[in-house]
Amino acid sequence: MKVMTSREFNQDVSAAKRIARSEPLFVTDRGRPTHVLMSVAMFRQLTGEQDSIVDLLAAPAGAPDIDPDLARRW
């Protein structure tokens, strides 16, 4: 578990996001934890949430684009 002050978070959001990809990041305000930043994958695992139909139907990354002219021919 990593901890970052709210000031550090505001100054380097990119670093916070990098940390949150691998583990939850607690953000503190005046020494007290106020927020937790984590990846969506971690959140879904924690809550038991499954992919929605939209997620399942979305084209995977790197999939070739469909030519709209070709689609109209059918």
C-alpha positions in Angstrom: 0.0 0.0 0.0 1.4 3.4 -1.1 0.5 6.7 0.5 0.7 10.1 -1.1 -0.2 13.5 0.3 -2.9 15.5 -1.5 -0.3 18.1 -2.4 2.0 15.4 -3.9 -1.0 14.0 -5.8 -1.9 17.4 -7.2 1.6 18.0 -8.3 2.1 14.7 -10.0 -1.1 12.9 -11.0 0.8 10.8 -13.6 2.9 9.3 -10.9 -0.2 8.5 -8.8 -1.8 6.8 -11.8 1.4 4.7 -12.4 1.4 3.6 -8.8 -2.4 2.8 -8.8 -1.9 0.4 -11.8 -0.1 -2.0 -9.5 -1.5 -1.3 -6.1 -4.0 0.9 -4.3 -2.8 4.4 -3.6 -4.1 6.2 -0.4 -4.2 10.0 -0.7 -4.0 11.8 2.6 -5.2 15.3 3.6 -3.5 16.6 6.8 -2.2 13.1 7.6 -5.6 11.4 7.3 -6.5 9.1 4.4 -9.3 10.7 2.4 -9.2 8.9 -1.0 -8.1 5.6 -2.6 -6.9 5.5 -6.2 -6.9 2.1 -7.9 -7.1 0.7 -11.4 -10.5 -0.2 -12.8 -9.4 -3.9 -13.0 -8.6 -3.9 -9.3 -11.9 -2.2 -8.5 -13.9 -4.7 -10.5 -12.0 -7.6 -8.8 -12.7 -6.1 -5.4 -16.4 -5.6 -6.1 -17.0 -8.7 -8.1 -18.2 -6.6 -11.0 -18.1 -8.3 -14.4 -17.7 -6.8 -17.8 -20.9 -5.2 -19.2 -22.3 -6.1 -22.6 -20.7 -3.0 -24.0 -17.3 -4.1 -22.7 -17.8 -7.5 -24.2 -18.9 -6.2 -27.6 -16.1 -3.6 -27.9 -13.4 -4.4 -30.4 -10.2 -5.5 -28.8 -7.2 -3.2 -29.0 -5.2 -3.6 -32.2 -8.2 -5.0 -34.1 -8.2 -3.9 -37.7 -10.7 -1.1 -38.6 -13.7 -2.0 -40.7 -13.9 -0.2 -44.0 -17.4 1.5 -44.0 -17.6 1.3 -47.8 -17.1 -2.4 -47.7 -19.9 -2.7 -45.0 -22.3 -0.7 -47.2 -21.8 -3.2 -50.1 -23.4 -6.0 -48.2 
